[in-house]
């Protein structure tokens, strides 16, 4: 079978081989040396398993039906059981078209191949490794030969005698197990045996018929004669309608299961996927809603990175973010904990935060991301979310060992997360413009598209994806937005991000560079603020409420933060006048000047710490304050007090007493108290993920390399067969042009190449691509794909051997 399959692959056109590689890219990682290598890899258990996982329910049912055939099967032989299973199902009238599409899909993926039957008609066989990977197919039990493999021959002879099967005729002379298997393969004989059992035993058979086909039974290997059988199960064991596969396990033989299914392999089957049901929304409104969420999400990411740059949380010993740090971050961001965990996870996937020196810090990539336009920032975040293998929805849960799963923990990775996420968004895209499918219909569609996936984990990942997409702004009102559709569309992540940003830009609100100052010491931002103004207000005021308009409140502590950062009262007032659409209210002006007047009158240095003030009366007031007793102050001079507490503790204590001291350096200069923004090394941009399959150029190059290697393999070409004479030499420009021409035409060339010792050698190549100063090509003289430095190629000549 392996040789036949290899020859069938060899006879496929280059277009068909390219389609195979595009559908199963793992077959060319690395590129096999020849067709036999490609066939062997296509039949390996891991490769077959991956290919089967990509099949929808109907295509998988077609393949299972073929695997159950005793030999090569024609299309009509497959249609009959499929028609019975699809009777009355939606789309049953399109069975023929669906069957042809499924068979073409299976041929394209090399899961079946053409094989003429004994009459010369076109028939199909499962590719090598497929039948083993499908075992057991369609939830059927093992064949009778497997069920009764370990039964003693004398026990089987007793069963054959009880069911009135003698050794005469075609079955005579064969082993008891083979005769019993032949008996169960006869539907008339099985029908007679089923008719002999009680209704209770028949009900047990019906329950096992559609799976699971096995169960537990104490003393399953008991020997029971048909005449002495008492319970329904003993009636089945005595007639071989049920067989013991272990000391306490029994199974329904496959032949009996097929009889009970009445000629059907599958119970309920539909040639088309289930419909997506849900309310219909206005697409424009959904896009605008999603754009608002996208804007808010990008701002939240910036807010988190700014918070962590000043006050970074620690990294747990096992990795991840502590629960208390996540709660504190959620409170500061005014988000639920699951949403705060999502923001942190997307920041990590996008390369904006990373672990450094035991703390979670923004990376250098955050500074580049922050200066981008809002639509470009969101597109980068959405692309990172779509392609990441982490599952933020698991935060707060527990792993298999009952250990908590923290945000940013390495154990949040799941290999199939990105695939399920993109498939879920693809299902939303298939619903049509304005349709908001219900979660139940989305899960039903995914179950039809991916029947071999673990249902529980797939459904959980899909539910997480729907919730996260709404929060990030990929969807709005349950409808996939236009910019969200671009994120999960064709092309690489970079291409998708550019299209998504272009679609999102017109929907975003224009940032404003002004606020409305109120007499109650508040400022109302009528829209999203520009980056510089937003960061300044976050320093000089506290956010009081968020929504369509953000309300900031000025207070003594917030004004002091701005003064601690090195600004003067005049600079604060000038900033307010510049960005206020209304005059600066008198109460706010008085607040700024009053705080600034008292700010810095007292200076704290290191003695352990000292207090210095030009006004001795103010120091008398401090010494007389009972609350200063714990500071252990003593007077060194009329204007200087000393303390044994630290400078930071002394500053905090005096501020708690109502004073406004500033810290002083050893040189007597005022210490700017605002913490510097800290950064760590990390990934600047997320790794581009390909959402539509491998690069067509890579696919074409791989097929050319396989063809060339197969030709060399079949003709047993060796390095000595290379052209004789001097190695080719040509000008650099001519060499580049000749290689480009060979890549376009798929031609072979003969090159001269200098090895690492400077020795000239000749190579016969099948060039694939040229970039970054290197040529990637299939080296026929060594039967492998290799990269060649262009500066070492001495020349190129056409090869026609």
Helices and strands as residue ranges (DSSP letters): H 2-10, H 14-23, G 25-28, H 35-42, H 45-53, H 57-67, H 75-86, G 92-94, H 95-108, E 112-114, E 124-126, H 130-134, G 137-139, H 144-147, H 153-162, G 169-171, H 176-185, H 187-196, H 199-209, E 214-216, H 232-238, E 243-244, E 249-251, H 254-260, E 278-280, H 283-310, H 323-333, H 337-349, E 353-356, E 359-362, H 364-370, H 374-387, G 392-394, G 410-412, H 417-430, E 435-437, H 439-449, H 455-472, E 475-476, E 479-480, H 482-487, H 493-505, E 516-517, E 522-525, H 531-540, E 542-545, E 550-553, H 556-564, H 569-579, H 586-598, E 603-605, E 609-612, H 616-624, G 626-631, E 634-637, E 640-643, H 647-656, E 662-663, H 696-715, G 719-721, H 732-745, E 748-754, E 760-771, E 774-779, E 784-789, G 790-792, E 793-798
